[in-house]
């Protein structure tokens, strides 16, 4: 099974090198247009924040993500 990211790259290759429409390129790689146009909103944690979060989680193993986030805010 091919991941959506690989299909996105394949569709982009077809569009750029063969002057193909986005719709046709997606149809050829069997991918929906919405999947091709998807932009991730995931923001990665910076190093210092990640270390602090890991330390809090290890010290308070029973805390869930909501409570850990509240602890980070303090």
MIZAGU-34507 format. One record per residue (C-alpha): x, y, z; residue number from 1. Coordinates in steps of 0.02 Angstrom, whole numbers. Example, Ala and Ser with C-alpha at 12.3 -4.5 7.8 and 13.67 -1.06 7.14 Angstrom:
REM residues 2
pt px: 615 py: -225 pz: 390 num: 1
pt px: 684 py: -53 pz: 357 num: 2
END
This chain:
REM residues 74
pt px: 0 py: 0 pz: 0 num: 1
pt px: 68 py: 171 pz: -47 num: 2
pt px: 59 py: 315 pz: 75 num: 3
pt px: -35 py: 475 pz: 30 num: 4
pt px: 128 py: 575 pz: 35 num: 5
pt px: 204 py: 464 pz: -101 num: 6
pt px: 47 py: 483 pz: -207 num: 7
pt px: 56 py: 672 pz: -182 num: 8
pt px: 234 py: 673 pz: -246 num: 9
pt px: 187 py: 564 pz: -395 num: 10
pt px: 44 py: 679 pz: -440 num: 11
pt px: 158 py: 832 pz: -426 num: 12
pt px: 284 py: 747 pz: -539 num: 13
pt px: 151 py: 715 pz: -671 num: 14
pt px: 87 py: 893 pz: -659 num: 15
pt px: 259 py: 974 pz: -677 num: 16
pt px: 341 py: 859 pz: -804 num: 17
pt px: 193 py: 818 pz: -915 num: 18
pt px: 91 py: 979 pz: -900 num: 19
pt px: -53 py: 873 pz: -838 num: 20
pt px: -203 py: 942 pz: -746 num: 21
pt px: -214 py: 911 pz: -560 num: 22
pt px: -377 py: 815 pz: -581 num: 23
pt px: -305 py: 697 pz: -712 num: 24
pt px: -144 py: 669 pz: -615 num: 25
pt px: -242 py: 623 pz: -459 num: 26
pt px: -352 py: 506 pz: -558 num: 27
pt px: -197 py: 417 pz: -629 num: 28
pt px: -116 py: 391 pz: -458 num: 29
pt px: -286 py: 345 pz: -381 num: 30
pt px: -294 py: 487 pz: -256 num: 31
pt px: -433 py: 607 pz: -214 num: 32
pt px: -407 py: 793 pz: -244 num: 33
pt px: -440 py: 833 pz: -60 num: 34
pt px: -300 py: 714 pz: -7 num: 35
pt px: -180 py: 794 pz: -130 num: 36
pt px: -222 py: 970 pz: -72 num: 37
pt px: -212 py: 926 pz: 114 num: 38
pt px: -96 py: 1036 pz: 219 num: 39
pt px: -49 py: 972 pz: 391 num: 40
pt px: -78 py: 1091 pz: 536 num: 41
pt px: 28 py: 989 pz: 655 num: 42
pt px: 154 py: 1098 pz: 743 num: 43
pt px: 302 py: 1003 pz: 813 num: 44
pt px: 359 py: 1040 pz: 989 num: 45
pt px: 524 py: 1130 pz: 1009 num: 46
pt px: 662 py: 1040 pz: 1102 num: 47
pt px: 650 py: 1127 pz: 1271 num: 48
pt px: 460 py: 1111 pz: 1282 num: 49
pt px: 468 py: 928 pz: 1231 num: 50
pt px: 597 py: 889 pz: 1366 num: 51
pt px: 492 py: 976 pz: 1498 num: 52
pt px: 336 py: 881 pz: 1443 num: 53
pt px: 427 py: 715 pz: 1451 num: 54
pt px: 493 py: 754 pz: 1626 num: 55
pt px: 318 py: 800 pz: 1686 num: 56
pt px: 244 py: 641 pz: 1611 num: 57
pt px: 377 py: 533 pz: 1694 num: 58
pt px: 353 py: 617 pz: 1862 num: 59
pt px: 162 py: 607 pz: 1852 num: 60
pt px: 125 py: 447 pz: 1758 num: 61
pt px: -60 py: 449 pz: 1799 num: 62
pt px: -89 py: 622 pz: 1723 num: 63
pt px: -172 py: 630 pz: 1553 num: 64
pt px: -125 py: 749 pz: 1414 num: 65
pt px: -250 py: 882 pz: 1471 num: 66
pt px: -179 py: 889 pz: 1646 num: 67
pt px: 0 py: 889 pz: 1582 num: 68
pt px: -42 py: 1034 pz: 1468 num: 69
pt px: -115 py: 1128 pz: 1618 num: 70
pt px: 45 py: 1094 pz: 1714 num: 71
pt px: 147 py: 1164 pz: 1569 num: 72
pt px: 43 py: 1323 pz: 1570 num: 73
pt px: 88 py: 1354 pz: 1753 num: 74
END
